[in-house]
């Protein structure tokens, strides 16, 4: 059987064959993940520059340079300005699911470079929350078999490591409390 050539490699070969004077830049956005409610993670990008070079003796070769999270100077050397990774549809409180991570509308020097972009994926996972119910101490209203249970409280246990500032943590805890307790029948306590 014939050998499989990945689409990206095939496109590179075609680009090389059709315009050997242009430098090719492959932009690969990394995948990321977070839990619901956590701050957005840092996104990563790897850029691979493929350049055709001819030595002073006339020998042609291909020079490949890889940049992990390139600096603004490295980006400028690749003909790129105003580069930023974004998730146009996701925020810290976006529902569980997958969302694209894409470069913004960066400025590119298409006269000297050809660009290929592979977007990344942000996966938002559920925030595990352990809810423990307890009876608030109220000697005036003890539990009586057959009567409505009153004075129930809830303890919410969750990992707050990446929820942001103290104010953001407080707001998230309040949102969890309201989301959990509003649907509870008020006649039950």
FENWO-V529438 format. One record per pair of residues at least 12 apart in sequence whose C-alpha atoms are under 8 Angstrom apart, sorted by the first residue. I is the first residue (numbers start at 0). GAP is how many residues later the second one is. If there is no record, write none. Layout:
# FENWO-V529438
I,GAP + I,GAP
This chain:
# FENWO-V529438
11,12 + 19,32 + 20,31 + 20,91 + 21,29 + 21,30 + 21,89 + 21,90 + 21,91 + 21,92 + 22,26 + 22,27 + 22,28 + 22,29 + 22,89 + 22,90 + 22,91 + 23,25 + 23,26 + 23,27 + 23,89 + 23,90 + 23,91 + 23,92 + 24,22 + 24,23 + 24,24 + 24,25 + 24,53 + 24,88 + 24,89 + 24,90 + 24,91 + 25,21 + 25,22 + 25,23 + 25,89 + 25,90 + 25,91 + 25,92 + 26,18 + 26,19 + 26,20 + 26,21 + 26,88 + 26,89 + 26,90 + 26,91 + 27,17 + 27,18 + 27,19 + 27,89 + 27,90 + 27,91 + 27,92 + 28,14 + 28,15 + 28,16 + 28,17 + 28,72 + 28,73 + 28,74 + 28,88 + 28,89 + 28,90 + 28,91 + 29,13 + 29,14 + 29,15 + 29,16 + 29,89 + 29,90 + 29,91 + 30,12 + 30,13 + 30,70 + 30,89 + 30,90 + 30,91 + 30,92 + 31,88 + 31,89 + 31,90 + 31,91 + 32,89 + 32,90 + 32,91 + 32,92 + 33,88 + 33,89 + 33,90 + 33,91 + 34,61 + 34,89 + 34,90 + 34,91 + 34,92 + 35,56 + 35,57 + 35,58 + 35,59 + 35,60 + 35,88 + 35,89 + 35,90 + 35,91 + 36,55 + 36,56 + 36,57 + 36,90 + 36,126 + 36,135 + 37,54 + 37,55 + 37,124 + 37,125 + 37,126 + 38,53 + 38,123 + 38,124 + 38,125 + 39,51 + 39,52 + 42,42 + 43,24 + 43,25 + 43,41 + 44,23 + 44,24 + 44,25 + 45,20 + 45,21 + 45,22 + 45,23 + 45,24 + 46,19 + 46,20 + 46,21 + 46,22 + 46,23 + 47,16 + 47,17 + 47,18 + 47,19 + 48,14 + 48,15 + 48,16 + 48,17 + 48,29 + 49,12 + 49,13 + 49,14 + 49,15 + 50,12 + 50,13 + 77,35 + 78,29 + 78,30 + 78,31 + 78,33 + 78,34 + 79,26 + 79,27 + 79,28 + 79,29 + 80,25 + 80,26 + 80,27 + 81,23 + 81,24 + 81,25 + 82,20 + 82,21 + 82,22 + 82,23 + 82,24 + 83,19 + 83,20 + 83,22 + 84,16 + 84,17 + 84,18 + 84,19 + 85,15 + 85,16 + 85,17 + 85,18 + 86,12 + 86,13 + 86,14 + 86,15 + 86,35 + 87,12 + 87,13 + 87,14 + 93,30 + 94,29 + 95,27 + 95,28 + 95,29 + 95,30 + 96,26 + 96,27 + 96,28 + 97,23 + 97,24 + 97,25 + 97,26 + 98,22 + 98,23 + 98,24 + 99,19 + 99,20 + 99,21 + 99,22 + 100,18 + 100,19 + 100,20 + 100,21 + 101,17 + 101,18 + 102,16 + 126,31 + 127,30 + 127,31 + 128,27 + 128,28 + 128,29 + 128,30 + 129,26 + 129,27 + 129,28 + 130,23 + 130,24 + 130,25 + 130,26 + 131,22 + 131,23 + 131,24 + 132,19 + 132,20 + 132,21 + 132,22 + 133,18 + 133,19 + 133,20 + 133,21 + 134,15 + 134,16 + 134,17 + 134,18 + 135,15 + 135,16 + 135,17 + 136,14 + 137,13 + 147,39 + 147,40 + 147,41 + 148,39 + 148,40 + 149,38 + 149,39 + 150,38 + 151,37 + 155,17 + 155,21
